[in-house]
């Protein structure tokens, strides 16, 4: 009934792209509501698969559930899935102890996700990105912490057309500044968009006398990391 009303309204308005976008958004919301219960149910997964993601252990069960759900959503056509571990990587104190705990919580689920995607033939078409918004300084903060460092830090990507087992760029001798194959965040966005099949330079538009695009009229694709 609602769809009929929306279509009648749309026909009167001829073609209104904003109205059409709103109608499609409601349709997407309905499809998500109708299909989400099955997608979020783990009953169909084998115990071996759950164990692969670490759902059988308390320290890995929460993030393991997220990673397994990410695979289930991806194979059902969801285009973007975000798994969030925690805020606990912002370690201004007790870095060595806490980062070891954090690593134990995510390492097995991540390995399980990559192995599962590859075994199903999905990894080649799925870009997996593990990243935060900054790194940690190479010098201590207080007795055993690290402050924020936006000048040189690491992320990793897998699948989706990137080279496997490959290191791109390097920092200085103390790990503070990126000095080799430096990648600005705009370069990273341009590269991700390229891997997803978009030319970021073609998405430029002029507004209020200034050019805009998703990479802020900047960004260079890092072709060295592309397989």
Beta strands, then each sheet from edge to edge (+ up, - down):
strand 1: 128-130
strand 2: 135-141
strand 3: 145-149
strand 4: 156-158
strand 5: 170-171
strand 6: 178-180
strand 7: 205-207
strand 8: 210-212
sheet 1: 1+ 4-
sheet 2: 2+ 3-
sheet 3: 5+ 6-
sheet 4: 7+ 8-
end
